[in-house]
Amino acid sequence: MANLGKKILSAFVEVNDDKKPETEKQPSNKEVVPKQTEPVSTFTSTTTNNSYTTQVNSTKFKEYFEKLFREANLPGPDYFEYSKMLEAMQAVPDEHVRFITAFAGLSVQGLDKQKLLSTAGQYLQLLETDAQNFHSSVDAALQEKVVEKKRQMEEKEKRIQQLTQEISALQNDLLTTQAEIKENEAKIEANTGGYKYESEAMKNRIARDIEKIKTYIQ
């Protein structure tokens, strides 16, 4: 099941796998056995109405289901051979004639109505099983390549918001610090000027007092 998931996952993204698939043995009776086979690697989306859906993909899918039926088919006539004969008779305009003629051609090889209907039902079951495996792997691909990527993107967007808020806070801190620096510079310059003024005044006063002392006191 893990190998099948990797195979179907390759429908969405590149998946490197150097292991060659083992050849499956054909069952011993005529029953159509649902097989887990590899979808065509060109499939790019589960949605049929988007830009990735092309006529080329449609053709590839037809080839895929052709291979699926062919590998599940065993020697002897059944619905698979009948459907191929119907396709080969598309030039016959009368549908009733096509169905009767195709059945007549295969009935001589042992095909009867019951076998035709029962094997048609088995091919329907084959499609159901293949679809279940396919959608299971599609879900895994979506989880890994879409949901997980969206989660990572949301985390990065949150981180960007956090960093933006931090940058804004730092910018505000810078503005506040610049204002504080200017205010402190102004205060320091004012104090320095006041100190120098008073210091010079005290020096001059003392100098004058010294001269007066020398003059007045004998």
N, C-alpha and C positions, 0 to 999 in steps of 0.2 A: 504493500500500500504506500510505503514511503517512496519507492521508486516511481510509482504511478503519479504521486504528487509532484515529484521533481519533473517528470515528463510533461504533465499538464501545466506546471508552473512555467516551463520553457515557452509555452504559448504566449506568455506576457513579457518575460524578460529572458536574458541570456542565462542559461544554466549549464555550467561546464560539467560534463560527466564522461570520463574516458572509458567507463565500463561498457562493453558491448552487451546488448540484451541477449539472453539465452533463447534459443529456438524452442518454442512451445510445442509439445507433442500433441498430435490430434487425438481426440477422444475415440474410443473404440466403437461407439454406437452412433446412430444418426442424429441424436439430440443436439440441437444447436446450443453450445455452451457459451454463456457470456464471457468475454475475454476483456482484460484490462490492457488496452492497446494505446499507443501514443498518438495523441491528436496532432494534426499538422502544425508545424512550428511557426507558420505565418499568422496564426490567430492572434489578434491583438486586443480584443475587447468582447465583453459579454453582451454589449448593447448593439442592436442591429441598426440603429438610426443615428450613428455618430460618424465622425470623419474617418475613423479607422476601418469602417465597414466598407469593403469594396467588392466588385465583381470577382476579382482575383481570389479573395478570401472565400467567397461563396463557392467557387470552383474547387478550391482546395478542400473545403469541407465535404463536398460531394465525393471527392477522391478518398477522403478519410473514411467516410461511411462505406464506400465501395470496398475499401481494404478491410474494414471491420467485418462486413458480411462475408467477404471472400475467405478470410482466415477462419471464420466460424463455420463455413460451409464444408460438408463432407461429400465424397463422391456419390453420385446418384441424384436424380431429379428431386427438387423440393421447391419451396417458394422462391429461393434465390434464382435458380435457373428459369423459373416461370417469369419472374419480374424482368430478367434480362431479355427473355424472348419477347415480352411485351414492348420493351424499349426498342428492340430491333424491328418491330412491326408498326412503328409510329406512322409510317407512310400510309397505312391502311386507315381510311377515315372512319370506318364504323367500329366503335369501341366494342360492341357486342361480338363482332366478327373476330376482333383481335383476341379477346379473352377466350372465346371458344376454340379458335385455331391454335393458340399457344397451348392450351390445356390438351387438345387433341395430339399435338406433336409430342408432348411429354408423357402422356398417358401410355403410349406404346413402350415407354422406358420404365414403367412401373408407378408413375405418379397417379394418385387418385384424389378425389376432392377432399376427403378427410385429412390425408397427409398434407395436402396443399394448405388447408386452413390451419392445421396444427403447427406446421413449420412457420407459417406467417405469424402466428401468435408467439412462437419462440423468438422470431426476429424482433418482434415488438418488445419482448422482455429483455432481449439483448440491448436494445436501445435504451430501455429504462435503466438497466444496470450501468451502462456506459455513461448515461447522463448523470446518475448519482455520483459516480467517481469523478466525472468532469466538474460538476458544481462544487463538490467537496474541495477539489484542488483550486478551483476559482476562488472560493472563500478564503483559502489559505493564502493565495496570491494577493487578494485584496487586503487581507490583514497585514501582510508583510510589506507590500509595495504601495499601498494607499493609506490605510488606517494608521499604520505605524509611522509613515512619512508625515501624515497630517499631525500626529501627536508630537513628533520631533519639531515640526514647524511651529506649532503652538508654543512649545517650550522655548524655542528660540525667540519668538515674538515677545513672550513674557520676559525673557532675559533682556531683550532690547529695551522694553519698557522700564525695567529695573535700572538698567545702565543709563537710560535717558533721565530718569528721576535722580540718579546719583550724580550725573553730570550737571543737572540743573541745580542740585543742592550745592555741589562744589562751586559752581559759578556764583551762586548767591553768597557763599562763604568768602569767595575771592573779593566780591564787591564790598562785603562787610569789613573784611580785613584791610582793604585799600582805604576805606573811610577811616578806620581806626588808626592806620599808619599816618594818614594826613593829619588827623586830630592830634595824635601823639607828637608828631614832628612840630606842629604849631605850638603845642604846650611846652615842649622842650626848648624850642627856639625862644619862646617868650620868657621862660625861666632863666635861660642862659643870658639873655639880654638884661633881665632885671638883676641877675647876680653880678654881671660885669659892671653895670651902672652903680649899684650900691657899693661894690668892692672898690671901684675907683674913687667913689665919694668918700669912703672911709679912709682910704690911703691918703687922699688929699687933706682930709681933716686932721689926721694924725701928723702929716708932714707940717701943716700949718701950726699945730699945737707944739710940735717940737721946736719950731723957730720962735714961737712966742715964749716958750719956757726958757729958751736960751736968752732971750732978750729981757724978759721980765724978772726972772729969778736970778739973783746974784749969789 
